[in-house]
């Protein structure tokens, strides 16, 4: 219905990735990858949005040990381009400011703590700036998310899943929304998981689902 325009947006509930993969033979790591396949698009981007912060992980549902080899200049550039396009079209931000985190402690400390910043992230930033994008970095991830730092960007691009989701969920666990960018339709979901530990006990907090519904409505109206 979303693909044909019969629905304004798609709002999904939490899923158990392990149960789907082990029990049902689900061939995708999660909703994001499945919806990209259904929509026939090559590049989608997962963004977590809260009242005071928007974050995007460049790599998503892969082991941490695989992150350095997965990061490439092209992957970072393509991710930022999808992010910037949807920040304009679906969030109403005219000239998005995007801050890129480093991968290593202290953003590599000039190569002393890793070279991904020098060999991958900085060249990607230069390529994006040459295309006119307002991107900065690479910044040390441990100093990017205090209030004064957040005021300097509209979205933060992080290099792996937890680097992005820890600050967002710390600031806005009950109000965070997962948004899939790059699809031909709007898709949002709560930022939390299935919470099997409280299933059936009437204890679930619907705040994040309500926030997902509201954000989907705002995005479609734009």
C-alpha positions, 0 to 999 in steps of 0.5 A: 500500500505504501509503494502504490500510494494507498498509504501515506507512510509505513510505521513498523513495530519492533521485531526479534531479528533472531527469532525471524532468522532462526525460526522463519528463515528470514533472509535479511538482518532487519526491517531496513534491509528488507524494505530496501529490497521490497522497494528495489533501491540500492542504498537506504540509510537508518536514522534515529531521531529524537527531539534534540539529536539525529544520528545515522550509523554508516554500518548497521547490523554487522559485527563490530570486528567487521566495521573497519573493513566495511567502511569505505570512502564511497559508502560514507559519501553515499550515506551522507548524500541520502541523509542530506537529500531527505533532511531537505525533503522530509525534515524541511532543513534547507542546508543540512549541517552534518558532523562525522564521527571518527572511528577510533578513540580521539578520532585516531589522534593523527594516526597514532590510534588508527588510520581510518580517519586519515585514509577513509573518513577525511577523504570522504569529507573532502569529496562531500565538501567538494560537492557542496555539502556542509560536512565537518569532522572527523570528530572524536565521538566522545565529545560530539554529543553534549549540548553545545556540540549538538547545536553545531549540526543537524545530524551526526554520522557515526561509523557503527551501530552503537556509536550512533544509538548510545547517545540517542537512546541516552537522551531520548529513549522514550521519544526516539524514532527509527527512520529509514531514509532513501525509500520511495515512501516514509517509514518509521518505527520505535527505537526500542526492541521487543522487550520480551521480559515484560511481554503480556504484563501490560507494562509496555510504554507506548511513547516511542510508538506514538512518536513514530506515528507523529513523525511519519505524519509530519514527514508525509505532510512535507 
